[in-house]
């Protein structure tokens, strides 16, 4: 994947800018700190789907639209993000965060699942997890924990960093994930079967009396005009149960109908607003003052405001419509289920009503009891057979997982060996820093303070970046927001940037790195890189030279 450029539009403050990137090293350079380097590097990965929670002061991402143009396997893709919604150039529908995460994995031809802490089940990861090894955030990544606390969302999974890196290294591949998913599904099936067996046993104890099992021939010559009170009571109990179920569905339908009606009214109002704004928008000429029209500055600003309101309304209409049709689908399914229970209710009511007028021989009740007993025996046997089948299936899957894990263990050993080799090399390069106590794929807190901690963190991030570059088939640009926040001694900076030049900036990938201009002298002069100069404010006021950038968003008129 190569990031070609990003356009950022602040539609509240009416500011916009475009930043072009090189396929190799990209330095985000400013003369001093707090000029906007972090804002830009965060925005790039935010547009790609990362969940950024801490932004620099004055940078309100909620008021901005981000358009990231990328190239992946010679395919050009535009990703436009506004808050938690994503627009892809070749998809008509708007995607939420979960849908976008699935799309991103499809683009990369991967599928990552990790066990959730709460459910203990394998679950699809979000874009933040997909991007975990590639983005080093200035505010969240230098806190003593490598990768594991870069995003708050990582906490929902078990051993997030370890499991993700295992996937990228090919230690835990998609085949294992498929097997794990099949095992989880089989284990869920087993739990359902066991619950059914428990319920069957309970029903048998509570509702089946063995002293009623008699030979039907005993009753062949008895009066057929007597009703069975036991059978009648059973039918009445069944009716009460059905009435309770139908009442629950009625309540559910009322609640759903309320939500549908509210959404319907909201949609009607929003469409009225949209028509009103569109009409007002058209009343103002379509040319702007930068195209030699006679519009005043006030009229131009009015058009911009109307356009932004239209965008917000259209976005809200899309969200409402999506929820509206989702609820209609739920309502229709609920009505179908309710009607099935009503049909069963009517059948039993007919039986009860007829039974009140015609007495039936006692042997019918005994015959029914005998049939119920036979059904219990048959159902119990079927459940036991199903349980045995699922247990066998789980055993076979575990064998397959063990075989795949053995291959993964071999791969893990190979990568661990490379890890230790690089660790020793990095220790020699940095000097006076102990790294051999930081074990492979162990993401506990890295102890140390000040420059010593910075050295360790930089070394480990660089190490894993090199391993990902070498062993992973997934190619995503790497980014590191500067590890130096405050004044630092010259000899320390020389050593750190020499290390970066030798080990991080030589990764055969697109790389983004933020740096103060004065520190460029420490970068190896043999390296070729692209410089993106950052000056505050990094977004520029709309003018005749940049207003056309708004057109690139497509869905925003101007």
Buried (B, 14 or more C-beta within 10 A) or exposed (E): BBBBBBBBBBBEBBBBBBBEBBBBBBBBBBEEEEBBBBBBBBBBBBBBBBBBEEBBEEBEBEBBBBBBBBEBEEEEBBBBBBEEBBBBEEEEEBBEBEBBBBBBBEBBEBBBBBBBEEEEBBBEBBBBBBBBBBBBBBBBBBBBBBBBBBBEBBEBBEBBBBBBBBBBBBBBBBEBBBBBBBBBBBBEBBEEBEEBBEEBEEEBEEEEEEEBEBEEEEBEEEEBEBBBEBBBEBBEEBBEEBEEBBEEBEEBBEEBEEBBEEBEEBBEEBEEBBEEBBEBBEEBEEEBBBEEEEBEEEBBEBBBBBBBBBBBBBBBBEBBEBBBEEBEEBBEEBEEBBEEBBEBBEEBEEBBEEBEEEEBBBBBBBBBBBEBBEEBEEBBEEBEEBBEBBEEBBEBBEEBBEEBBEBBEEBBEBBBEBBBEBBEBBBEBBEEBEBEEBEBBEBEEBEBEEBBBBBBBBBBBBBBBBBBBEBBEBBBBBBBBBBBEEEBEEEBBEBBBBBBBBBBBBBEBBBBBBBBBEBBEBBEEEBEBBBBEBEBBBBBEBEEEBBEBBEBBEEBBB
